[in-house]
Amino acid sequence: MAPFPSDTRWAAIGDSITHAGWYIHFVHFYYMTRFPKQNLTLFDRGCNGDAAWQIPARYPYDITPIHPTVATIMLGMNDGGLVFYTTPPEKANWPEPLPQLKQKAIAGYEKSLRALVQKLLADKINVIVLTPSPYDDTVKASTVNGVGYNAALVEIAKLAEKVAHEERVPVVDFNGPMNKINLEHQAKDPAFSIVGSFRIHPGPKGHLIMAYLFLKAQNVPVDVARFSIKGTDGTVAHANNCQIDQAKVANGTLTFQYSANAIPFAVEHWYRDTLKWVPFAQDLNQEVFQVTDLQPGNYDVQIDGKTVLTCTAAELSEGVNLAENDKTPEYQQSAKVWHIYQQQFDNYSKLRDVVTQERAVVDKKIPRPLTLEQLNPILDAMLAAHTGKPDETKIKKQVDDLRELKTKAPEMQSQIDKALEEARAAAQPVPHTVTIAPATATAATETPKA
């Protein structure tokens, strides 16, 4: 599977894991920092509670108008019939034998997924199928546990792969690798989970794993930049995705201009644990400085006059990866881009709330999209129908929340658009002056290997 080309319009179709999830934003951030001259437009098309059979109803107003060139489909968590696994036998009153109901749910996913894939392909939209992330029924937690539900998702994942193979579209497996990580760590710590104690929704660490799996499947470039230069005379042996200019050596100190075509993927400290579980840096985030032929000893790596690393000549000769070094101006630039971008996550989610809440109160036969003026009479009728009833307070809050979201939606979209423009501008690489000088410190610090 190839990386997204420039000017891709990506519709991320899914359920709540996509609706408020981070994995699509991590992928978007990778493209923003690794391909700063390209333009990837992301459309979050996740909806809380969605199953594959529900997508056709919103397809005409939620997917068609955005004219995507590619669509990812991550569904399944709501398709396998979790209620069949969490309802105590004494409270169950199933219309058919339970095993039959479970298999019908799984078979329904295959039929609906195939229809969706075929619809997208017929509309000349490239498709990538994603298997559902795991339901963590093995973590030690106090929440209700639908034991056996992830086994159902494993069946669903196999069907996703089957449909993708038969329809000749790519597929990326999230369930298998994520479940493997869970089980390996739960063998040591039963409370460990990349999904969380609620068992369904991965946290940011789990979403970064999903982004890693997706990007790895796309065969995206490993290198932010990579070069090799001689410390004796400044001769450049090779330079990948960067340019080295004005190299000179004086008094044992090497100085040169470093201009990369990308900036690293900044991973914030509070979810850096993910880097222990998948080889993200090794496979996707390499900014390698290699300096050969130096005299033995310790050296300071300085960028724009600031020491970012002290290491040995042997380590520099092997190559050091600075992509995760938060002292470098490149990393700090990337962190700024992420900060600008992630501040809009709440707006992304609330815009999807508009769609899910509107769908809950508006007859599916009524054409969408609806303006607030068109929606208000429907909401007024809904309030009138529940006046004096036990659920009046609940319905009023639902109506008020939807009206507020609908009112604020244009401004939220404007804020997102403005932030994206600012983030893209902030992601443009800038030249740096690099100095490799005999260290002023007495000992080398631990150095990340390339």
N, C-alpha and C positions, 0 to 999 in steps of 0.2 A: 504494500500500500504506500502510495507516494504522499509527501507532505501537501498541504493545501497550497494551491497556486495563489498568486497575487489576485486581489479583488474577489476572493471567495466570499460568498454570502452563505453563512452557516446557520441552519436551523437545528437547534438541539432539542429534539422531541423526547419528552419523558414524563415522569411522574414527579412526586415531591422531591426526590433525590436530585433531579435536575432543576426543578422549580426554584429551590433555595440553595442549590448545591454549589460547591466551589470548583468541581473538576473542570467544568467548561471554562471557568474564568482562569484557572491555572493554565489551561491550554492556550487560551487567548493571550495571556501574559507572556507565555513562552514565545509566541509568534511576534508579539509586540517588541520584545527585546532581542530576539534572534534575527528577525527579518524586519528591521525598523523602516525600511523603504517600501515594504509591501503594505497592503491594506486588507486585513481580515475583518469582516463585519459579522459579529455574533448576534444571533437572535435566540434568546432563551425562550423555548417553547415547551417547558415543563409545566405540568399542572398537578397540584396536590390531589392524590387519590386516583389518578388516571390509570386505567388498564388499557390494553391494546385495542379492545373493541370500542373504546370511547373516542378515539382520535378522529374517525370520519366525521363526527358531528361538528367538531371545531376546525377541521381541515380547511373549509372554504373561507373562513374569516380570520383564522389564526396562522395559517401556513401559506396559502396561495398568495395573499396580497404582498408578502415580503419578498417574493421572487427568489427563493434560495437557489443556490447552485449545488449545494450539498446538504444532506440531512443525516444526522446521527439519530438512531432510535435506541433509547434505553428504557425498556419497559419490562414488566414481569413481576415486580415486587407485589403488585396488587392483582395479578392475574391468577396466582396459584391457589387462591381461596384460603388466606390465613385464618379466617374465622373457623374453618374446618379443623384447625390444629389447636386453636386456643379455647374453644368452647368446651367446658367440662361435659362429659357424657350425660350426667344427670340433668343438664340443662338443655341438651340438644334435642331438637325435634325436626330431623331432616326428612325431606320429602322422598329421598331415595337413599339406598345404602351409602354410607360414608365413602368407601373406596371408589364407588362409581362417581360420586360428586367430585372427588379430588381429580380423577382422571379427566372428567368433562372440562374442568377448569383449565387444566394443562393443555388439553386438545384445543380448547377455545383460543388460547394464546397463539398457538401455531397458525390457526386459520386467520385470525385477525392480523397477526404480524405479516403473514404472506400477502394479504390484501393491501396492507399499508405500503409494503415495499413495492409491490406492483404498481400501486397508484403513484407513488413518488417517481418511479422509473418512467411511467407513462407521461408524466409531466416534465420529463427531461431533467430530473434532479438526481444527482449522484447520491448513493446511499451507503452508509456504514452502519452495520448492526452491532450493538453492544450488548453483551450478556448482562443480566442484572447483578448488582453487587450483592454480597451475601446477607442473608438473615442470620444473625448470630444466635443460634439456639444452643451454643456450647459454652458461652461465657457465664461465669458465676455471677448472677445478679438477682435482685429481688423482684424485678418486673415479670409480668406474665410471660410465659415462654411457650411458644408454639413448637414444641419439640418435633423435629422431622420436617419443618417447613423449608429449611435450606436444601434438604434432599429434593423437595419439589422444585426448588429454584434451579438445582443442578439439572433436573430433567428439562426445565424450561430453557436453560442455557444450551443444552444439547439440541433442542428444537430450533433455537435461534441460529446456531451454527448450521443446522440442516437447511433451514430456509435460506440463509445467506449463500450457502454453497449452491443450492439449486437455482437460486435467482442470480447467481454469479455476481455477488457484491461482497465487499470485505466484511469481516467480523472480528471484533476484539473481545477477548474473554476477560471480564473483570472477576467473575465469581470464583473461578478456580484458583488463580494466584492469591486473591485476597483471603479466601478461606484457608489456604495453605499457611499464610502468614499468621492468621489467627490461631490455628491449631498448634503451630510450632511454638508460639509464645505462651499459649494457654497451658501447655504441658509444664511450663515452669511457674506461671502465674495465672491461676484460673480466672482472675478478674480482668485479665488483659483483653482488650478488644479494640480493633480499628473501626468498629461500627459503633460501639457505645452500649450502655446498659439498656437503652430502649430497644436495641436489637435490629432496628430497621435502617436508620439514617447514619451513614458514615459522617464522622466529624471531619474537620479540615485535614487532619493527618491522613485519614482514609481517602479523602478526595484527591490529595496530592499523589497517593499511590495510583488512583484511577487515571489521573492525568499522565503520570509516568508510563503506565501500561498503554495508554492511547498514543502518546508521542512515540514511544518505542516501536509500536506497530506501524506507525507512519514512516519509520526510517528517517526521522529528522536528523539534521547534523548534530554530531557530538560536540564539535568545537564552537565555542564562542570565538576564540582566536587561538592560534598556536604558531610559535616561531622558534627558530634556533639561530643564535648569533654567537660568533667567536668573541671571547672576552679579551683576546690579545690585540685584535685589529678591527673589530666591528663588522667583519664579513658576515653577511646574512646567508645561512645555509638554506633555509626555507621559511616561508611565511604563509600561513593559511588563514584566510578571512581577515587579514590585517596587512598593514604596510609598515615597514621599518625604514626610517630615513635619518639622515644627518648623524650617523653613528661615528663616534670618535672615542679614542682612548688616550687618557693622560694621567700619569702618576698612578697607574694601576686601577683607575676608575673608568668605567664604560658608561657613556651617556648616548642616548638616542631618542628620536621621536617615534612614538608608538600610536598608530591610528588603526583601531579595530573597526570592523564593519558591523559589530553587534556589541551588546553589553550582556553581562551574565544574568542568570535567573536568580534573583535574590530570594533566599529562603529564610523567613523570619524565625527567630530563635524559638518561639513557643510551639512551632510545629516541626522543628528540625529533627525530632525523633524519627520521622519518616525516612531520613537519610540512612538510618541504621537498618531499615527493613527492606529497602530496594536500592540498587546501585544508581541512584539518580545522578550523582556527580560524575561517576565513571562513564555512564552511558549518554548523558544529555548536557552536562554542564562543565566543560573543560576550557579553561583559559590558561594555557600552558606557556610559561616563560622558561626557555632552555638557553643557558649560557655555558658554553664549553671553553676548555683550555684556560681556565682560571688557575692561578696559583692556589695551593691548598690553604684552607683557612675559612673563617666566617665572613659573610658578606651581608651588607644591608641592601635590600631591594627598596628603592625609593621611587615613588611616583609623584610627580609634581612637587618635589621637595620634601615629601613626607615618607618616613620609613614605614612600610607596610608589612615587612617580613625580614627576619634575620635568619640566614640558613648557611649551610656549608657549600663549598665549591662543588663537592661531590653531588649534593642534592640539586644544585643548579644545573650541573652537567646532565643529570638524569631528567630534569624538567620538573618544575613546581606548578601546581594548579592553584591559581588565585581566584577562581570563580566564586568560592565561598568565603573568601577573606573580606570581612566587613570593614576593613580599614582602607581598602582601595577606593579611589574615586569612582571606578566603574561600578563596583558593588553598591556604593552609596547612591549613585545615579539610578541604578535599577530599583533600589529600595524606595526611592522617591517616586518612581513611576508606579510601583505597586501601591504605595500609599494613596496616590491620586486616584488610582483605579478602584481599589477595594473600598474606598469611602462610598461608592455608589452601589454596593451590594444590596443594601437595604432597599434602594429604589428599584433595582432589578426585580427583587422579590415582590415588592408591593405592586408593581405593574402586572406581575403574574397573578397576584391576589385579585386584581380587578377582573381578570378573565375567569378565574375559578368561581369567584363570588357571583359575578354576573350570570354565569352559566347555571348556578344553583337556583336563581330566582326567575330567570327568563325562559319562556317556552322555547324549546329548541327549533321550533318552526319559524320563529321570528328572525328575520335576516339580521345579521351583524355586519360590521360593528355598529353599536348604538351610541348616539350622543347622549349627554346627560339629560337634555330636553326630552329625548325619546324614552329614556329610562325612567324618568321621574313618575309619569302616570302609572307605570307598571309597579313601581315601588309603593306609590300611594294606594293602589288597589290591594297590594299585599298587606299593607298595614291595616287597612279597613277590614280585610277578611279576618284578621287576628285580634281586632279590638275586643277587649273584654274576655279574651281567652287566656288560659294559664301561660301560654308561651308568648304573650304580647310583649313583655319586656325583652325577651330574647330576640324576637323578630325585629323590634324597634332598633336594637343595637346593631343587628345585622344590616338593616336598611341604612342606618346612619353611617356605619363604617363604609359601606359600599358607596354612598353618596360622597363621602369625604375623599375616598380613594379616587373616584371618578373625577372629582373636581380638581384634584391635585395631579392627576396623571400627566397632562401636558407639561407641567412644570418639572415633574420627575424625569420625564423623557428628555426634556431640554437640559437638565442637569447632567444626565448620563452622557448625552451627546457632547456637551461642553467638556466634561471630565475626560472623555475618550480623546478628544482633540488635544487637550492639554497633555495627557499621558503620552500620546504618540509623539508630540513635539519634544517632551522631556526624555523620550527613549532614543533620540538621535545621538549616535556616538560622537565624541569629541576627541581631538588628539591629546596625548599626554607625553610629558617628558619623563623618561625612565633613566634612573642612575643605578648602576651596580657598583658599589664601593666597598672596600675593606671595612668590616664592621667596627663600629665604635663600642659596641657591647662586648662583653667578655665571652658570651656563649651563644650558640645558635638556638633559636626557638624551634619547637616541633613544627615540621613542615608537611603540608598535605602533598602527597605524591600524585603525579600525573597519571 
